[in-house]
Amino acid sequence: MDETVALQEKLSKLKREHRDLDDVINKIISYGPFDQIKVQRLKKRKLMLKDEILRIRSILIPDSIA
């Protein structure tokens, strides 16, 4: 039970960070010339977060084989 709660808390934190990165990327891009390398690094971090979110979701809600 404690593991489930910990995973749910981590999932919430990761989702929040993912949304925040999305906001940061959009702001950087919308304010004219920007550092392409910085944006690529942020997008890579965002993708890593998404992968981790999906991994935790699969642990919390495993596929059932019927």
C-alpha positions as CSV (number, residue, x, y, z in Angstrom):
1,M,0.0,0.0,0.0
2,D,2.8,2.4,0.9
3,E,4.5,1.7,-2.5
4,T,1.3,2.6,-4.3
5,V,1.0,5.9,-2.5
6,A,4.6,6.7,-3.2
7,L,4.2,5.9,-6.9
8,Q,1.1,8.0,-7.1
9,E,2.9,10.9,-5.4
10,K,5.8,10.5,-7.8
11,L,3.5,10.3,-10.8
12,S,1.8,13.6,-9.7
13,K,5.2,15.3,-9.3
14,L,6.3,14.1,-12.8
15,K,3.1,15.2,-14.4
16,R,3.5,18.6,-12.9
17,E,7.1,18.9,-14.0
18,H,6.0,17.8,-17.5
19,R,3.4,20.5,-17.7
20,D,5.8,23.1,-16.4
21,L,8.4,22.2,-19.0
22,D,5.7,22.5,-21.7
23,D,5.0,26.0,-20.5
24,V,8.7,26.9,-20.4
25,I,9.3,25.6,-23.9
26,N,6.2,27.5,-25.3
27,K,7.4,30.7,-23.6
28,I,10.9,30.4,-24.9
29,I,9.7,29.8,-28.5
30,S,7.1,32.5,-28.5
31,Y,9.5,35.3,-27.5
32,G,11.4,35.5,-30.7
33,P,14.9,34.2,-31.3
34,F,15.8,31.4,-28.9
35,D,18.6,29.0,-28.1
36,Q,17.7,25.9,-30.2
37,I,20.0,23.7,-28.1
38,K,18.4,24.7,-24.9
39,V,14.9,24.0,-26.3
40,Q,16.1,20.6,-27.5
41,R,17.4,19.7,-24.1
42,L,14.1,20.8,-22.5
43,K,12.2,18.7,-25.0
44,K,14.4,15.7,-24.3
45,R,13.8,16.1,-20.6
46,K,10.1,16.3,-21.3
47,L,10.2,13.1,-23.3
48,M,12.1,11.4,-20.5
49,L,9.4,12.5,-18.0
50,K,6.7,11.2,-20.3
51,D,8.4,7.8,-20.5
52,E,8.7,7.7,-16.7
53,I,5.0,8.7,-16.3
54,L,4.0,5.9,-18.6
55,R,6.2,3.4,-16.8
56,I,4.7,4.3,-13.4
57,R,1.1,4.2,-14.8
58,S,1.8,0.7,-16.2
59,I,2.9,-0.4,-12.7
60,L,-0.2,1.2,-11.0
61,I,-2.6,0.0,-13.7
62,P,-1.3,-3.2,-15.1
63,D,-2.8,-4.6,-18.3
64,S,-5.1,-7.5,-17.5
65,I,-5.0,-10.6,-19.7
66,A,-8.5,-12.0,-20.0
